[in-house]
Amino acid sequence: MSASLEKGVINAELVYGDGTLHLEYKDDNVSLVGANLGKSFLNDLITLADFDRGTMEIHVSGNVDDLTGAVNINDTIIKNYKTLNNILAFINTVPALLTFRVPDYNSKGLPAREISLGFHYGKGVLDIKSLTIDSSALDLRGEGSADFNNDTISMKFNLITGAGKNTRRIPLLGYVLSGDKSSPSITVTVNGDLQDPTVKNTAFKEVTTYPFQVLKNTVTLPSHLVKKVSKTPESKVADEETTTKEN
C-alpha cells in the first residue's frame, strides 16, 4: 500500500492480489475505485455471503455519510447468502414453483455470470437501487434496503428461470407466475432479520434494474482515478516501459 498527503488531499493505492484499489479523501469526501479484485477481497468486504472465485470492480463517491456506489462481480459462485438461502428454501415449499428450484445450491452454490449492484448509503442504511444476479440456473432482479442500525432488510425480487419458460404452455400457471408477462417470473418479498429474513410470494410487480455500465455512470469520480483502473494490462506495461526509458 502507498499513500500521500498533499494540500489536504489523501491519496492511497492498495494492490490486492491482481487487483488495485485507489482512494482519494478530502474534507470527509471520498472517491474510491477498484478493479480486478479477487475472491479474497470479495469475502473480506462482503460478509453476508461467501464467494468462490470471481473478480470485482467497484466505484464509490460522496460524503462519508452520503455515498453513492456501483459494484460489478463477474464469474463467481455465491454460497451461504442468507437472503438467497431463504428464497430458495421458500421455493422448495411451493410445488407450483418446481421450475424455479436450484437443487445443487446447498452443496455447490449458485454460479453467477455477473452480479451488478447500484446503491446509496447513509446513516447506516443501504438503499439498494438495483441488484441483478445473472445465472444459468436462476436470475434475480432486486430493489429495497438494508438497515444496519437494527440489522433488518426489506426487499422485493423478481425471480426468472430459463426452465420456467415452459410454464407459458400452461395458461393458468403461466399467468400466476408471470402476471401475463412475456418472461416467466415470480415476485417475492424479503423482510425482517438480516440474518434470517422472511420470504413471501406476492402479486407480480416488475422490478426495474440497470446494467453496470449505467450504474457506474451515476457515480461521480475524478477522471484521473477512473483512468487508473480503466487501463488495459498492455497499456500499463507500455507506461512502465516508457517511464523506464525516460529514467
C-alpha positions in Angstrom: 0.0 0.0 0.0 1.2 3.5 -0.8 -0.3 6.8 0.4 0.4 10.5 0.2 -0.9 13.8 1.6 -0.8 16.9 -0.4 -2.7 20.1 0.1 -5.2 18.4 2.4 -5.9 15.6 -0.1 -5.1 12.0 0.9 -4.3 9.6 -2.0 -3.8 5.9 -1.4 -3.3 2.9 -3.6 -3.7 -0.7 -2.5 -2.5 -3.6 -4.5 -4.6 -6.7 -3.5 -3.5 -9.8 -5.4 -4.0 -9.0 -9.1 -6.4 -6.1 -8.3 -5.9 -2.5 -7.4 -7.9 -0.1 -5.2 -7.5 3.7 -5.4 -8.7 6.2 -2.8 -8.9 9.9 -2.7 -10.1 11.6 0.5 -10.6 15.3 1.4 -12.9 17.1 3.9 -14.9 13.9 4.5 -15.5 13.4 0.8 -14.4 10.1 -0.6 -13.7 8.8 -4.1 -12.9 5.1 -4.4 -12.4 3.0 -7.5 -11.1 -0.6 -7.8 -10.8 -3.3 -10.4 -9.9 -6.9 -10.8 -10.3 -7.5 -7.1 -10.4 -11.3 -6.4 -12.3 -13.6 -4.2 -10.2 -12.9 -1.1 -11.1 -9.2 -1.3 -14.7 -10.1 -2.0 -15.0 -12.3 1.1 -13.3 -9.7 3.3 -15.6 -6.9 2.1 -18.9 -8.7 1.8 -19.6 -10.7 5.0 -23.2 -11.6 4.3 -22.2 -14.2 1.7 -19.3 -16.4 0.6 -17.8 -16.2 -2.9 -15.9 -19.0 -4.6 -13.8 -17.3 -7.4 -14.7 -14.1 -9.2 -13.4 -10.6 -9.8 -14.9 -7.3 -8.7 -15.0 -3.7 -10.0 -16.2 -1.0 -7.6 -16.9 2.7 -7.9 -17.9 4.8 -4.8 -18.1 8.6 -4.2 -19.6 11.1 -1.9 -19.5 12.3 1.7 -18.7 9.5 4.2 -22.3 9.7 5.5 -23.8 10.0 2.0 -22.3 7.6 -0.5 -23.3 6.5 -4.0 -21.8 3.3 -5.4 -21.8 0.7 -8.1 -20.3 -2.8 -7.9 -19.8 -5.5 -10.5 -18.8 -9.1 -9.9 -18.0 -11.5 -12.7 -17.7 -15.3 -13.0 -18.4 -16.2 -9.3 -20.2 -18.8 -7.2 -22.4 -17.5 -4.4 -22.6 -19.6 -1.2 -24.2 -19.1 2.2 -26.1 -15.9 1.3 -28.8 -15.8 3.9 -31.3 -14.0 1.7 -30.8 -16.4 -1.2 -30.9 -19.3 1.2 -34.3 -18.3 2.4 -35.7 -17.5 -1.1 -34.7 -21.0 -2.3 -36.0 -22.6 0.8 -39.3 -20.9 0.3 -39.4 -22.1 -3.4 -38.9 -25.6 -2.2 -42.1 -25.5 -0.1 -44.3 -24.5 -3.1 -45.0 -27.4 -5.6 -46.1 -24.9 -8.3 -42.6 -23.4 -8.3 -40.8 -26.5 -9.2 -39.1 -25.0 -12.2 -37.5 -22.2 -10.0 -35.6 -24.7 -7.8 -31.8 -24.8 -7.7 -31.3 -28.4 -6.4 -27.5 -28.1 -6.1 -27.4 -24.8 -4.3 -26.7 -26.1 -0.8 -23.8 -28.3 -1.9 -22.4 -26.2 -4.8 -23.7 -22.7 -4.5 -25.2 -20.5 -7.3 -22.9 -19.9 -10.3 -23.3 -16.3 -11.5 -22.1 -14.9 -14.7 -22.5 -11.4 -13.4 -23.7 -9.5 -10.3 -24.4 -5.8 -10.6 -25.3 -3.5 -7.7 -26.2 0.2 -7.6 -26.6 1.7 -4.1 -26.8 4.7 -1.9 -25.5 4.5 1.7 -26.2 6.9 4.5 -26.6 6.8 8.3 -26.3 3.1 8.5 -28.9 2.4 5.7 -28.0 0.8 2.4 -30.6 1.8 -0.2 -30.3 -0.8 -3.0 -31.4 0.9 -6.2 -30.7 -2.0 -8.5 -29.4 -5.6 -7.8 -29.0 -8.1 -10.7 -27.8 -11.6 -10.4 -27.4 -13.4 -13.7 -27.1 -17.1 -13.5 -27.8 -20.0 -15.9 -29.9 -21.6 -13.1 -31.9 -18.6 -11.8 -31.8 -14.8 -12.5 -32.7 -12.4 -9.7 -33.7 -8.7 -10.0 -34.0 -6.8 -6.7 -34.5 -3.5 -5.0 -35.0 -2.4 -1.5 -32.9 -1.6 1.6 -30.9 -3.0 4.4 -30.8 -1.1 7.8 -27.6 -2.0 9.6 -28.7 0.0 12.7 -31.2 -2.7 13.5 -30.0 -5.5 11.2 -33.1 -5.6 9.1 -33.8 -6.0 5.4 -36.8 -5.0 3.2 -36.5 -6.1 -0.5 -38.5 -7.2 -3.5 -37.2 -9.6 -6.1 -38.2 -10.9 -9.5 -37.0 -14.5 -10.0 -36.6 -15.6 -13.6 -35.6 -19.1 -14.7 -34.8 -20.4 -18.2 -36.7 -23.7 -17.3 -39.7 -21.5 -16.3 -40.3 -20.5 -19.9 -42.1 -23.8 -20.3 -44.8 -22.6 -17.9 -46.2 -20.4 -20.6 -47.6 -23.5 -22.2 -49.8 -23.9 -19.1 -52.1 -20.9 -19.3 -53.2 -20.7 -15.7 -49.9 -21.5 -14.1 -48.1 -19.2 -16.6 -50.4 -16.3 -15.6 -50.0 -16.9 -11.9 -46.2 -16.9 -12.2 -45.6 -14.2 -14.7 -48.5 -11.9 -14.4 -49.2 -12.3 -18.1 -45.6 -11.1 -18.9 -43.5 -12.5 -21.7 -40.8 -13.6 -19.3 -42.0 -16.1 -16.7 -41.2 -14.7 -13.3 -42.4 -14.6 -9.8 -42.1 -11.8 -7.3 -41.1 -12.4 -3.7 -40.7 -10.0 -0.8 -37.8 -10.4 1.7 -38.3 -8.7 5.1 -37.1 -8.9 8.7 -33.9 -10.1 10.3 -30.9 -9.5 8.0 -29.5 -12.9 9.1 -32.8 -14.8 8.7 -35.4 -12.9 6.7 -38.9 -13.9 5.9 -39.8 -14.7 2.3 -43.3 -14.4 0.9 -44.7 -14.7 -2.6 -46.7 -11.7 -3.8 -48.5 -10.3 -6.8 -46.2 -9.9 -9.8 -44.7 -6.5 -10.0 -41.8 -5.9 -12.3 -38.5 -4.8 -10.7 -36.5 -2.3 -12.8 -32.8 -2.9 -12.7 -29.9 -1.4 -14.7 -26.6 -2.8 -16.3 -23.3 -1.9 -14.5 -22.3 0.5 -17.3 -25.3 2.6 -16.5 -25.0 2.3 -12.7 -21.3 3.4 -12.6 -22.2 6.5 -14.6 -24.2 7.6 -11.6 -21.0 7.7 -9.5 -19.1 11.0 -9.9 -15.4 10.2 -9.7 -12.3 12.2 -10.6 -11.2 11.3 -14.1 -7.7 10.5 -13.1 -8.9 7.8 -10.7 -11.1 6.2 -13.4 -8.2 6.2 -15.8 -6.1 4.3 -13.4 -8.4 1.2 -13.4 -9.6 1.5 -17.0 -6.2 0.9 -18.5 -5.6 -2.5 -20.0 -2.7 -4.6 -18.8 -0.9 -3.9 -22.1 -1.2 -0.2 -21.7 0.1 -0.4 -18.1 3.2 -2.3 -19.3 3.7 0.3 -22.0 3.5 3.1 -19.5 6.1 1.3 -17.3 8.4 0.8 -20.2 8.1 4.5 -21.2 8.9 5.5 -17.6 11.9 3.2 -17.5 13.3 4.7 -20.8 12.8 8.2 -19.5 14.7 7.4 -16.4 
